[in-house]
């Protein structure tokens, strides 16, 4: 049990010896002032590496509390994509304080990267890639990569560009090492390069990178000029955030203002952020469910005459919602992985009629026995018919809604959530009580 | 419009010139016989590459329809992890036909890989990695990597092993290229290697790879010997499958027998597979909702005396389920990304009381106005009190259930789905009608 003062230099040295990801985790446990002191005591390169592994919210908190000159040094040592992300997240005041303290080239690089709108591949790309002219030798190319190595995100793929920086090929370090030293880069490069546009949606570009098993994907501007790369580790972060986004969409939670909820920590985010992420759908669904209530009110006499109907109400409503949520989830997931295309709708509807028909019949059998026991043959018939119809209709709504949303230019993932469940709920009430009032009216 | 016979050689040549991922997509559109003919007309290396990009189901279908000798040639040219995956998926008959046609070394390699249980990192690892002894020079190391390059999944990280194949360091091709040619590998290697155990859960190992931004992660046996690597592209596939698994869990869909549903195509999977993936939860929830029905039956007199209560039933039930689903999703997601630990439960409960209290009060205000309009002050009071209590209780159940499941050794993601909604539904009915019978009994 050594004293704090004596232990500190040791702990600092330890921070330096940890992997940057682990060092960042250790820093995150400290109070901001202590974390800043600890961070700034390190050399610039580990400083920037560790800072890059901090959560976005922690980066902003530390950056805004740090002396301006120290922040400028740190920012110039960061990788170009992480630097741009940080500046994008700073408030106007902090940004205005930081930018003049940077070198002109760095200011320009940041300005170029943050110009790409949120959600595009350009907004997460790195401008630190290796590029080569086509007319140098393999030996010269390796020598050049050796020079730029410390600065570029990956030198394992070098992009071959012409004098207008238009992308004409790619050559991997592996190919360079395997080729004769005197060969021309232009002769051994692969000309059929898989590339994307910097304005393409980032999750699409991340998926392309994953589909083709690439380490990095070059991004081009409208003129075919190379402007940056998306690296595999950034693509994994994009995929991770996309997964969170879709999971939230499926569970009556919004992303919060500016997508904050996507990266928020449940333990440390403010109570009001979590409140704001949750209240929208909760209140929205209250109003949605008023329609179920109105449906019920319309059939109040049937219910009063056959109070046993209420027993089956939660069960039938939930079944339609569940069947709809299943269909929507399967379609949305299929769209995300590229398995389902807009033109598949009619085929899927035909298959769904068979599948949901079978599901509905199975459930009708399960539930009609209970109907018989609790309400007699009349109720049993109503409940069985209603179950089949509700499951079928709910499933078809869940299947079709994602296609409709996509057609309207909205995110189909919204359909896998509470939206489809609510719609199916309302329709379930109307089908159930509609059938009941038709078949049971004679008996009252 | 050229004739089929004349066009065919051209199309075959084209398949060869496409990226293997695109060629695989083109093959998948053909009938099995045509696809096999087209595939076998190619050279062995593109054959194996393209085959590796086919969906698992398509691989099995083609493998089982292919001449045995052609299949053996193809399989020996495949990468070790893809080969093991394929053999794992073949039925016993096809496996028995294939294995004797392979060389002893390949049989041993396959047997070693398929011995790792499904779900472990070992089951998706590759045995084609580059390894180096510590006592050779950088120049000799580069020469050796050049030799083994065509055979190994990635040469960008070479693993340094001692004479017992125990992992003692890692050196990147980048470091080798930057180092003086005469330096010893053992002197420039990084000794603090991030590695995992081959029996660790694959999604954990994939997350480690992503957290540390690695291209590949070495996997060790119990004695610390290097047995394989997990590459970044395989880690992305694992993460993708894990995302699908969690999305299905949240939507009343099971994975299907043997996890088939995880990779099934919604368009082409058999109707019965989709039926089996969906029927379990649908019928299960019917029985779950019987408890809601029984709750209602217990309070039948209160309902008969105050039929306006039924109007609010779907709304209140749904609110508890929605609030619970929100909490469960946030906790499950937090657990998956490492933000939430078992020890956080008490802190989160305290925060949730505040958050869900605020949510419940907001919704009580929204709904009491409707209560006043439709049923008078008595109903309004009942509905407002019930809403606050139901949202609070539902949220606390949703928050705690994932912790409980984790404690019991079950997958917490199960809680983000229909399970928590059903439990919250039943409790919602009891709270609502319990409050109603307490407060309204005087008026009847």
Interface residues (C-beta under 8 A of the other chain):
Chain A: X17 X19 X21 X142 X145 X146 X149 X155 X156 X173 X174 X177 X178 X192 X194 X210 X211 X212 X213 X215 X232 X233 X235 X236 X237 X239 X240 X243 X244 X246 X247 X248 X250 X251 X252 X253 X265 X266 X267 X271 X274 X275 X278 X279 X281 X282 X283 X285 X286 X287 X289 X290 X292 X293 X294 X296 X297 X300 X303 X304 X307 X310 X311 X312 X313 X314 X315 X317 X318 X319 X322 X323 X325 X326 X328 X329 X330 X331 X333 X334 X337 X339 X340 X344 X347 X348 X351 X354 X355 X358 X359 X362 X363 X366 X367 X370 X374 X391 X416 X418 X421 X422 X425 X429
Chain B: X17 X19 X21 X142 X145 X146 X149 X155 X156 X173 X174 X177 X178 X192 X194 X210 X211 X212 X213 X215 X232 X233 X235 X236 X237 X239 X240 X243 X244 X246 X247 X248 X250 X251 X252 X253 X265 X266 X267 X271 X274 X275 X278 X279 X281 X282 X283 X285 X286 X287 X289 X290 X292 X293 X294 X296 X297 X300 X303 X304 X307 X310 X311 X312 X313 X314 X315 X317 X318 X319 X322 X323 X325 X326 X328 X329 X330 X331 X333 X334 X337 X339 X340 X344 X347 X348 X351 X354 X355 X358 X359 X362 X363 X366 X367 X370 X374 X391 X416 X418 X421 X422 X425 X429
